[in-house]
Amino acid sequence: MGLSGATILQVIPELSAGGAERTAIEVAAALKQAGASALVASEGGRLEGQLADAGGELVRIAKLGSKNPLDLRANARTLAAIIRDRKVNLVHARSRAPAWSAMWAARQEHVPFVTTYHGIYSGRGRLKIAYNSIMARGDVVIANSDFTADHVRKLHPGKARKIITIPRGVDISAFSADAVSPERMDRVRRNWGRDPASADKLIVLPARLTSWKGHREAVEAAARLGKWELPAWRMVFVGDAQGRERYQSELQELIRTNGLSDRISIVGHCDDMPAALMLADIVIAPSNRAEAFGRVAAEAGAMGRVVVGSDLGGQREVIRHGETGILIEPGKVEELADAIADLLIRPADAIAAMGEAAMARIRQSYTTEALQRATLAAYEELLEPVNA
């Protein structure tokens, strides 16, 4: 019968930048288009306007992200009242702390409860695992990769009634070569201090500055590349330090001591990643810890860019080695250097063909539209007994 007339409540602590937040907005847009009411319980944030533009409604709850047991119970009572007053048909939680409140409220009001496992949550102690287990307690648990789904099954056996994989989607209307104007590329180029006349190949590592994203390995690989006869190249680290000034200083010192100050730049946050990826000749994602989903590989692939990425986690599902990109063993500097060098000397038509294969793969399997369609189908399946 579809979702027309239904009311779906998504629950997320904040509406700031992030994959979970953006996915909540994308699902709200799909619900609106399907004729459903899309409520989002949250403390709010800078994406509130985007939620409104998508047709969603913010239900503001203070301290929704709090882990305090008293706040969790108070939030459960608030959510239960919203479920009753707004005649909510289904609750979908996207983060751990509010998920406890959302589950208690959904169970009390006898409505289906869905969770999305957006990340591989850290913590090995018994209490931490028990706390994290809330994300495996949905009537349906959505995992953002097969790797994440396997993680849920291993860490929380028997908790989930049903686990399905719905990969995070790429907005191919935004991450498309045709959508990026030369003016946008020029603006990013200027922000990076890059000479528009330069013919150097550009290697881009897009990731926040945190140690497991592989920046150290990239610097060490660059030191190797600098000793080889290769086409001229430059490397750019694109991403916010997020308060990790000590790590940023460490990277700058590592760059300096390796004599790479004229080859590697740390440029900070970029608010136009499609344009940034368009400037790249090669994208690297050498994480030394498993990604729940290979976002960099997916977004770069949508732009027709070839990615060198670590062969672990969700990333290995996005990249097809030798066809759409290159997978390397995590932490192996020599493999990273060899893969970059290989791409630097490959003929342009071979690189273009690999980029086109990457683009086709993302458009087939990793789009926002596919995520929206699969998520709404999961909702419909849960609500079928109600609608029957």
N, C-alpha and C positions, 0 to 999 in steps of 0.2 A: 504493500500500500504506500510505500515511500515514507518520507519524513514530513510531508506537508502538514502543518498544524501542530507539530511536535515542538517541545521546548527542551533544549539541551543546555546543560550547565557545565562549562569547563572551569576548572579550578587551578589557579597558578599564582604563586606568591606575588610576583611583580610583572609589569609590562615594560620591561627594559629590553635592551638588545639581547638577543640570544635565540638559539634554535627552537627551544620549547615555546618561547613567547611568540615567535613568528609563525610557528606551526599552529598555535591556538588561533591566531588571526586568520590564517589561511582556511582553517576548518570553519571558523565563524562565517567567512565569506561563502563557502560552499553550502553551509546550512541556510543562510539567507536566500541563496539562489534556489534551494530546494523547497522554499516556502516554510521553513522552520524558524523558530525564534532562537537566537544564539546569545546566551548569557555567558559572561566571563566574570567569575568572582576573583578579585585580585585587590592588592593594595594600590594598583595603578602604576603609572610610570610614563616614560617618554613616548611609548607606542600607543597611548590611549587614542590619539587622533587617527592612527591607522586602523585601530579596531572599529572606531565609529564609521570610518570610510568604508570598511568592509561590511557594515550592516550589523555588527555585533553591539551588544549593550554591556557596559561595565557595571558590575555590582561591587561597589567598593567595600572592602572589609579590612579594617585596620588590624595589624598584627597577624595577617593570614599566614605569613612566613615564619612565625614564631614557633620554636620547639618547646616552649614552656608548657608543661602538662595542663596548667590551668587555662592557658590561651587555647590549647588544642580542644579542650572540652567546650569552652565558650564559643569557639568557631564552629564546632559541630552543631551546637544549638542554633546558631545564626544560620548555618547552611540548611538545617532541617526546616527552619521557618521559611526560608526562601523556596525550598522544594515544595512546601505546602502552598504558600501564597501564590507562587508563579506557576503552579501545576507542572513542575519539571518532570519530564519523562525519563531522563537518563543523566547521570553525573559522570564526568570524565576528569580525572585528576592527572596533573602533569609534573608534580613535584612532591617530595616525601612528606614534609611537615603538614601541609594542607591536605595531603592525601589521607592521613589518619582521620582528620576531622570529616573529610568528605565521605569516607567509607562508613563511619559511624552514622552520619546523617542519612546516607543512602539506604543503609540497612534498616534504620529506624522507620524510614518512610517507604520502604519496600519498592525502591526503584533500582534499575540496573546500575552497576558501578564498573567503570572502565578506567584502566590506567595506561599510561605510556611510559615505557622504560627508555628515557632519552639518553642516559649515560651509563657507564660502567662505574657504579658508585664504589668509592673506596671504603676500606674498613674491614678488618678480619676478625675483630673481637666478637664474642657472642652477642653482646648488647647492640653493637653497631649493625651486625647482620640482621638481628631481629627488627631494629628500627628500619633498615632498608627494605625489609621484606614486605612492607606495605605496598610497594610498587608491583609486587607479584601476587597481590590478593584480589585483583579485579575479576569480575565475571568474564571479561576478556582482557588480556594483557597484550598491549601492542608493543612490539620491539622494533627499534629502528634499523636493525640489520639481523641477519641470521646469526652473526657472532653474538649479538646482544641476547637473542632468543636462547641460544645455547647456554650463555652465562646465567640467565634466569633459571633455566631448568636444573643446572648443576648446583647453584647456590641456594635455591629455594624450592627443592623438590616437593611436589604435591601441593604447593600453595595455589598456583593458578589453575582455574578451571579450564581455560583455553588460552594458548599463546599463539599470536599471529605476527608475522613480520610485515611491517609497512615501512619501507625505507623513507627516510626524510626526502622531501622533494626539492627540486631546484626550479625556481621561477624562470622558465626559459624565455619569457617575454622580457625579462631584465637581463638575464645572463645569456645574451645573444650578440654575436658580432654585429649583426645588422642594427641593433638598438643603440650602439655606442658611437657617438659622433666624434669626429676629429677634435672638436673643441673640448670635449670631456677628457680625451686622452692628453691633449696639450696641458690642461689644467693639472692633471695628476703628474705629468712629466715635469712641469715647473715646480710643483710642490716637492718633488724628489730632487730637484736641482740637476736634472739630467739634460744634457745638451741635445736639442732636437735634431741636430745634424749628425749625431753619433751613429755609427754603424755597428757598434759593439752589440753582441748578443746579450740579451738581458735574462738573467736567471732570478726568479722571484720565489721567495719563501714566505707565504702568507700564513701567519699564525701569531697569536699573542706571545709575548716574551715570557715563556716559562720553560724550565730546563728540559722537560720531556718532549718538546716539539722539535728537537734536533738542530738547534742553532749551532751548538758547539761542533757537532759533526759536520755541519755545512761549512764552517770556517776551516776545519781541518781538511775537508775535501777540497776547498778552494785553494789551500796552500799547496796541495798536490797538483791541481790544475795549473797553477801559476808556473810550475816547472816544466810543463809540457808545451810542445809546439801545437797550438790550437788557434782557431779564429778568436779575435779579440772578444772579451766578455766582461760583464759586470754582474754583481749579485746584489739583490736588495732584500732586506728583511722588512716585511710590512706587517705591523701589528702593534697593539697597545702594550706598554709595559705593565699596566694595571698595578702600579705601585711597587713593582719589582726593580727598583733602581739599582740595587746591588747586582742583580743578574745582568742588567743592561750594561753596567760598568764593567763587569767581568767579560762580557762579549766584546765590548769596545777595546779592552786591553788585549784580549786574544787576537782580535783583528790587527791591532797595532804591532804586537810582538811577532806576528807572522808576516809583517810587511804588506798587509792587504788593505791599508787605509784608502788607497786610490781605487780599489776594486769592490769593496763591500760597504754598503751604506745601511744604517738602521734608520728608517724613515718614519716610524711611528704609525699611528692609526690612519687608515684611509677610508673615507666615507663614500668612495665610488669603486668598489671592488671589480665590477665588470670592466671599467676602464683600465684598472690596474692590471687585470689579467690580459686584456687586449695588448698591453705594452710588453707582456712577457713573451720571450721565445721558448723558455723552458720553465715549468713550475715544479718545485720540489716540496715534498712533504715527508721528511725523514724522521718521523716521530719514533722515539724509542720506547713508547708505551702504547698499548692498543687503543685506537680510536673506536668509539662505539659505532660511528658512521664516518665514512671518508668524505666529509663536506668539501674540503679543498679539491680533492680529485673530482668530485661531482660537478662543482661549479666551474672549475677550470676546463673540464671535459666538455661542458655545455658550450664553452666559448671556443672549442676546437683547439685547446691547448694540451700539449703532451705533458704528463706528470710522471716524475720519478718519486715513488712512494714506498714506504716500508711495508713489507709483506707480513702484516699482522692486523688483527681486528677487522672492523668493518671496511677498512680501506682496500683490503685484498679482494673484497666482493665487487668494488666499484671498478678497479683497474684490472684489465685483462692483459697479463704480462706479454709484451712483445706485439700486442695488437692495438691497444689503446694507450699504453704507457709502459713503464718499466717498474717492476717490483724488486726491491733489494732487501737483504737481511738487515734487520734493525741494528743500528750501532756500528755497522761495518763501513768505516770511512772509505776504504779502498773501493768497495762496491759502488758507493755513492759517486765518488770521483769518476770511476770508469763509466758509469751510466750517463753522467752529464757530458763527459768527453765524447762518448758515442753519439749522443744527440747533437753536440756541437759540430761534428764533422759529417753527419748524415746529409745527403742531398736534400734540398728544400722540398722537392716533390714527395720524398719519402716521409718527411716530417708532416707535411700537409695531409698525406693519406692517413697517417696515424691519428692526427687531430680530427679528421673527418670521422674516423671510426669511433673515436671517443665521443664526439658529438652525437652520433647516431645511437650509441649505447645509452647515453644519458636521456635522450629524448624518448627512447623506448621504455626505459625502466625506472627513471629517477626524477620524474617531474612533479611539480606541485599538484597538477591535475590528477596524476595517478594516486598521490597521497590522499587527496580530498575524496576521490571516488572510493578508494578502499576503506577509508575511515567511516564514511557515511554508510557503506555497505555493512560494516561491523555494527554500527548503531541499529540499522534496520533489522538485522538478524536478531539482535537482542530484544527489539521491540515487537517483533512479529506476534508473539503470544498475546501481547497487550492489544494489538490492532486486530487480531483474528476475531 
